[in-house]
Amino acid sequence: MGADRPEKRRRLRELLDRTGHDAVLLTTGPTLAWYLDGTRVDVGAGAAPVLAVEADGRDDVVHCALNEVERLEAGELPPDVRVHPVPWTTPPALAAPDGLVPEESLAAELRAARARLLPAERARYRALGRTCAGVLTRALLTAEPGESENSLAARVGGLLLAEGIDVLVLLVAGQDRLGLRHPVPGPGPLGRRAVVVVCGRRHGLIADLTRWVAFDAPDARTAGATGAVLQVEADAFAACTPGRALADVLADVAAAYPRHGLAADEWTRHHQGGPTGYAGRDPRATPHVPDRVVAGGAFAWNPTAPAVKVEDTVVLDEAGIEVLTVDPHWPTVEVRGLARPAELQR
């Protein structure tokens, strides 16, 4: 049994006792991957889970598609669960008994239960973050202005897959498309400046990061805007005090834009990130989300402005901020005592 598994079961039992339920039917990828200690619960990025868990924190039953049982029982599932094979024609959740509370009824409570990373989770997350950051360093050190966005994306994706990392998001924009907030790679060249955005998953955990490369000295506008979004990110980190409402943190992030010389409505033009972990954003910070900041939880804020953005996966706890997506070979700039990624000058 994984070292973290007993604590996860304890957290689930406490949640069920507090909410007056005997058991819950877990059905979403993030919750299943967390509760089953990093098990690969799908067979492709964006695919539906191939199992559902009837969970009470004591005698958990995994209802699993018959054609996936052999793989999962060969070392992916925790040994303390019972497996109930289900015909591939039947959605696994339909094989569970009636009367279980559905996961969506406890969605916020389950997010809170998994928010504080446990020791083994944090070690896996740290290794994932460093690997993802190292991949982007290797790929961008060999990038060329005439290379296409698609070519760079293929190289980044191949390096991630070689490390056992699922590529959930891979965005690339060259000079001509830097104004796009979600630049799906295309055939155009990188040109003078380019950005790569990655969300990579391993053991259920997701690392989010953004890196920039330039083949020419930055102009004054770009340098100033980059400095401004770094300050907005620093304000986001400072606002994340344990117990604080995530909606209030987002309000502070929004207020930081004009304070640092950016448009007051800039935060409305792209989501600002939020907690992360077993989902790319768990949840995305919005003005109405009910979640609160949890000490020891992971965050990936991504302040943006036209043609500038900063994003890393970090853990915020009593000891301060630990940046997980870090590579010692990438250039950095210090912002309020924390090393942040600079633009790679080629």
C-alpha positions as CSV (number, residue, x, y, z in Angstrom):
1,M,0.0,0.0,0.0
2,G,1.3,3.5,-0.8
3,A,2.5,5.5,2.1
4,D,-0.2,8.2,1.5
5,R,-3.1,5.8,1.0
6,P,-4.2,5.4,4.6
7,E,-4.4,9.1,5.1
8,K,-6.5,9.5,1.9
9,R,-9.0,6.9,3.2
10,R,-9.1,8.6,6.6
11,R,-9.9,11.9,4.9
12,L,-12.7,10.3,2.9
13,R,-14.2,8.7,6.0
14,E,-14.1,12.0,7.8
15,L,-15.7,13.7,4.9
16,L,-18.5,11.1,4.8
17,D,-19.1,11.3,8.5
18,R,-19.3,15.1,8.4
19,T,-21.8,15.1,5.5
20,G,-23.9,12.2,6.8
21,H,-23.2,9.7,4.1
22,D,-22.1,6.0,4.2
23,A,-20.3,5.9,0.9
24,V,-19.8,7.9,-2.3
25,L,-19.5,6.8,-5.9
26,L,-16.3,8.3,-7.3
27,T,-16.5,8.8,-11.1
28,T,-14.2,11.7,-12.2
29,G,-10.6,11.4,-13.4
30,P,-9.1,13.8,-10.8
31,T,-10.8,12.3,-7.8
32,L,-10.2,8.7,-8.9
33,A,-6.5,9.3,-9.6
34,W,-6.1,11.0,-6.2
35,Y,-7.9,8.3,-4.2
36,L,-6.3,5.4,-6.1
37,D,-2.8,6.9,-5.5
38,G,-2.0,7.9,-9.1
39,T,-3.6,5.0,-11.0
40,R,-4.0,5.7,-14.7
41,V,-7.8,5.7,-14.8
42,D,-8.2,6.5,-18.5
43,V,-6.6,5.3,-21.7
44,G,-6.0,8.7,-23.2
45,A,-5.9,12.4,-22.5
46,G,-9.5,13.6,-22.2
47,A,-11.0,10.1,-22.3
48,A,-13.6,9.1,-19.8
49,P,-12.4,7.0,-16.8
50,V,-12.6,3.2,-17.3
51,L,-13.6,2.6,-13.7
52,A,-15.7,3.9,-10.9
53,V,-15.1,3.4,-7.2
54,E,-17.7,2.6,-4.5
55,A,-15.8,4.3,-1.7
56,D,-16.4,4.3,2.0
57,G,-12.8,4.5,3.2
58,R,-12.8,1.0,4.5
59,D,-13.9,-1.5,1.9
60,D,-13.5,0.2,-1.5
61,V,-14.9,-1.6,-4.6
62,V,-13.5,-0.7,-8.0
63,H,-16.1,-1.3,-10.8
64,C,-13.9,-1.6,-13.8
65,A,-14.3,-2.4,-17.5
66,L,-13.4,-6.0,-18.1
67,N,-10.9,-5.3,-20.8
68,E,-8.9,-3.0,-18.4
69,V,-8.8,-5.3,-15.4
70,E,-5.6,-7.2,-16.3
71,R,-3.6,-3.9,-16.7
72,L,-4.9,-2.4,-13.6
73,E,-4.5,-5.5,-11.4
74,A,-0.9,-5.8,-12.6
75,G,0.4,-3.2,-10.2
76,E,-1.5,0.0,-10.9
77,L,-4.3,-0.3,-8.4
78,P,-3.7,-0.1,-4.6
79,P,-3.8,-3.6,-3.1
80,D,-6.5,-2.7,-0.6
81,V,-9.4,-2.5,-3.1
82,R,-11.7,-5.1,-4.4
83,V,-12.1,-5.3,-8.2
84,H,-15.5,-5.9,-9.8
85,P,-15.1,-6.6,-13.5
86,V,-17.9,-5.0,-15.6
87,P,-18.7,-5.9,-19.2
88,W,-17.3,-3.3,-21.6
89,T,-20.9,-2.7,-22.8
90,T,-21.8,-1.3,-19.4
91,P,-20.6,2.1,-18.0
92,P,-18.7,1.2,-14.8
93,A,-20.7,3.6,-12.7
94,L,-24.0,1.8,-13.6
95,A,-22.6,-1.4,-12.0
96,A,-22.5,0.2,-8.5
97,P,-25.5,-0.4,-6.2
98,D,-28.2,2.2,-5.9
99,G,-28.3,4.7,-3.1
100,L,-24.7,5.9,-3.2
101,V,-24.2,9.6,-3.0
102,P,-22.9,10.8,-6.4
103,E,-19.5,12.5,-6.5
104,E,-20.9,15.7,-7.9
105,S,-22.9,16.2,-4.7
106,L,-19.6,16.4,-2.8
107,A,-17.4,18.0,-5.4
108,A,-16.1,20.9,-3.3
109,E,-15.6,18.7,-0.3
110,L,-13.5,16.2,-2.3
111,R,-11.4,19.0,-3.8
112,A,-10.7,20.2,-0.3
113,A,-9.8,16.7,0.8
114,R,-7.2,16.2,-1.8
115,A,-5.8,19.8,-1.8
116,R,-3.1,19.3,0.8
117,L,-0.4,17.2,-0.8
118,L,0.9,14.3,1.2
119,P,4.7,13.4,1.3
120,A,4.7,10.8,-1.5
121,E,2.5,13.0,-3.7
122,R,4.8,16.0,-3.2
123,A,7.9,13.9,-4.1
124,R,6.2,12.7,-7.2
125,Y,5.0,16.2,-8.1
126,R,8.5,17.6,-7.5
127,A,10.0,15.1,-9.9
128,L,7.3,15.7,-12.5
129,G,7.8,19.5,-12.3
130,R,11.5,19.3,-12.7
131,T,11.2,16.9,-15.6
132,C,8.7,19.1,-17.5
133,A,10.8,22.1,-16.9
134,G,13.9,20.3,-18.1
135,V,12.1,19.2,-21.3
136,L,11.2,22.7,-22.2
137,T,14.8,23.8,-21.6
138,R,16.2,21.1,-23.9
139,A,13.6,21.8,-26.6
140,L,14.0,25.6,-26.6
141,L,17.8,25.5,-26.5
142,T,17.6,23.9,-29.9
143,A,14.7,25.9,-31.4
144,E,15.4,28.0,-34.4
145,P,13.5,31.1,-35.8
146,G,12.6,29.3,-39.1
147,E,11.3,26.2,-37.3
148,S,7.5,25.8,-37.4
149,E,5.3,25.8,-34.3
150,N,4.2,22.3,-35.2
151,S,7.8,21.1,-35.3
152,L,8.6,22.5,-31.9
153,A,5.4,21.1,-30.5
154,A,6.3,17.6,-31.8
155,R,9.7,17.8,-30.2
156,V,8.3,18.9,-26.8
157,G,5.6,16.3,-26.9
158,G,8.0,13.5,-27.8
159,L,10.4,14.4,-25.0
160,L,7.5,14.4,-22.5
161,L,6.1,11.1,-23.7
162,A,9.6,9.6,-23.4
163,E,9.5,10.5,-19.7
164,G,6.2,8.8,-19.2
165,I,4.3,12.1,-19.1
166,D,0.8,12.4,-20.6
167,V,0.6,15.6,-22.7
168,L,-2.7,17.1,-21.7
169,V,-2.1,20.6,-23.1
170,L,0.7,21.7,-25.6
171,L,0.5,25.2,-27.0
172,V,3.0,27.0,-29.2
173,A,2.9,30.4,-30.7
174,G,5.5,32.1,-32.9
175,Q,6.0,35.9,-33.3
176,D,2.9,36.3,-35.5
177,R,0.5,34.7,-33.1
178,L,1.7,35.8,-29.7
179,G,-1.6,37.7,-29.1
180,L,-3.5,34.4,-28.8
181,R,-4.2,33.3,-25.3
182,H,-4.5,29.6,-26.2
183,P,-2.3,29.2,-29.3
184,V,-2.9,25.7,-30.7
185,P,0.3,24.9,-32.7
186,G,0.2,25.7,-36.4
187,P,2.5,25.6,-39.5
188,G,3.9,29.1,-39.2
189,P,7.5,29.8,-38.2
190,L,8.6,30.8,-34.7
191,G,10.2,34.1,-35.9
192,R,11.8,36.4,-33.4
193,R,10.0,35.2,-30.3
194,A,7.9,32.2,-29.2
195,V,6.1,30.8,-26.3
196,V,5.4,27.2,-25.2
197,V,2.7,26.2,-22.7
198,V,2.6,22.6,-21.3
199,C,0.3,20.7,-18.9
200,G,1.9,17.3,-18.3
201,R,0.4,14.5,-16.2
202,R,2.2,11.6,-14.5
203,H,0.8,9.5,-11.5
204,G,-2.4,11.6,-11.9
205,L,-0.7,14.9,-11.0
206,I,-0.5,17.7,-13.5
207,A,2.3,20.2,-13.9
208,D,1.5,23.5,-15.6
209,L,4.2,25.8,-17.0
210,T,5.0,28.4,-19.7
211,R,8.3,29.3,-21.2
212,W,9.5,32.0,-23.6
213,V,12.4,32.0,-26.1
214,A,13.6,35.0,-28.1
215,F,16.1,35.3,-30.9
216,D,16.5,39.1,-30.6
217,A,16.7,41.5,-27.7
218,P,13.3,42.4,-26.2
219,D,11.8,45.8,-26.9
220,A,11.0,48.1,-24.1
221,R,7.2,47.3,-24.2
222,T,7.8,43.6,-23.9
223,A,10.3,44.0,-21.1
224,G,8.0,46.3,-19.2
225,A,4.9,44.1,-19.6
226,T,6.8,41.0,-18.6
227,G,8.0,42.7,-15.4
228,A,4.4,43.7,-14.7
229,V,2.9,40.2,-15.0
230,L,5.7,38.9,-12.8
231,Q,4.6,41.4,-10.2
232,V,0.9,40.4,-10.6
233,E,2.0,36.8,-10.0
234,A,3.9,37.8,-6.9
235,D,0.7,39.5,-5.6
236,A,-1.2,36.3,-6.3
237,F,1.3,34.3,-4.2
238,A,1.1,36.8,-1.4
239,A,-2.7,36.7,-1.4
240,C,-2.8,32.9,-0.9
241,T,-3.0,32.7,2.8
242,P,-4.5,29.5,4.2
243,G,-8.2,29.6,4.8
244,R,-8.8,32.6,2.5
245,A,-11.6,32.4,0.0
246,L,-10.3,31.7,-3.5
247,A,-12.7,34.3,-4.9
248,D,-11.1,36.9,-2.6
249,V,-7.6,35.9,-3.9
250,L,-8.9,36.4,-7.5
251,A,-10.2,39.8,-6.6
252,D,-6.7,40.7,-5.3
253,V,-5.2,39.4,-8.6
254,A,-7.6,41.5,-10.6
255,A,-6.7,44.6,-8.6
256,A,-3.0,43.9,-9.2
257,Y,-3.2,44.5,-12.9
258,P,-3.8,48.3,-12.9
259,R,-1.5,48.7,-9.9
260,H,1.4,47.4,-12.0
261,G,0.5,49.4,-15.1
262,L,-1.6,47.0,-17.0
263,A,-5.2,47.4,-18.2
264,A,-7.7,47.1,-15.4
265,D,-9.9,44.6,-17.4
266,E,-6.9,42.5,-18.5
267,W,-7.8,39.8,-16.0
268,T,-11.2,39.3,-17.8
269,R,-9.5,38.4,-21.1
270,H,-8.0,35.1,-19.9
271,H,-8.5,32.9,-16.8
272,Q,-5.9,33.5,-14.1
273,G,-5.3,29.9,-13.0
274,G,-5.7,28.8,-9.4
275,P,-5.2,25.6,-7.4
276,T,-3.9,22.6,-9.4
277,G,-2.9,19.0,-8.7
278,Y,-5.0,16.2,-10.1
279,A,-6.8,18.6,-12.5
280,G,-5.2,21.3,-14.5
281,R,-7.1,23.8,-12.3
282,D,-8.7,22.3,-9.2
283,P,-10.7,24.4,-9.5
284,R,-10.1,27.4,-11.8
285,A,-10.4,30.6,-9.7
286,T,-13.6,32.5,-10.5
287,P,-15.6,35.1,-8.5
288,H,-18.1,32.5,-7.4
289,V,-16.1,29.4,-6.6
290,P,-16.6,28.3,-3.0
291,D,-13.1,26.8,-2.4
292,R,-10.6,28.2,0.1
293,V,-6.8,28.2,0.1
294,V,-5.3,25.1,1.7
295,A,-1.8,25.1,3.2
296,G,0.4,22.6,1.4
297,G,-1.7,22.8,-1.8
298,A,-0.4,23.3,-5.3
299,F,-1.2,26.4,-7.4
300,A,-0.6,27.5,-10.9
301,W,-1.4,31.2,-11.4
302,N,-1.0,32.5,-15.0
303,P,-1.2,36.3,-15.2
304,T,-1.3,37.4,-18.8
305,A,-1.2,40.5,-21.0
306,P,-0.8,40.9,-24.8
307,A,2.2,38.7,-25.8
308,V,3.4,38.1,-22.2
309,K,2.5,35.5,-19.6
310,V,4.1,33.7,-16.6
311,E,3.1,30.3,-15.3
312,D,4.6,27.7,-13.0
313,T,3.4,25.1,-10.6
314,V,4.2,25.8,-7.0
315,V,3.3,24.6,-3.5
316,L,2.3,27.1,-0.9
317,D,2.8,26.2,2.7
318,E,4.1,27.4,6.1
319,A,7.7,27.2,4.8
320,G,6.9,29.6,1.9
321,I,6.8,28.9,-1.8
322,E,8.3,25.9,-3.5
323,V,8.5,26.1,-7.3
324,L,8.0,22.6,-8.6
325,T,8.5,23.3,-12.4
326,V,12.1,24.4,-12.1
327,D,15.2,23.7,-14.1
328,P,18.6,25.0,-12.9
329,H,19.7,25.5,-16.5
330,W,16.9,28.0,-17.3
331,P,17.6,31.7,-16.8
332,T,15.8,33.4,-13.9
333,V,15.0,36.8,-12.5
334,E,14.4,37.5,-8.8
335,V,11.0,38.8,-7.9
336,R,10.5,39.6,-4.2
337,G,13.1,37.0,-3.2
338,L,11.8,34.2,-5.5
339,A,13.5,33.1,-8.7
340,R,11.1,33.3,-11.6
341,P,11.7,32.2,-15.2
342,A,13.2,34.8,-17.5
343,E,12.9,34.8,-21.3
344,L,15.6,32.5,-22.9
345,Q,17.7,34.7,-25.1
346,R,19.2,32.8,-28.0
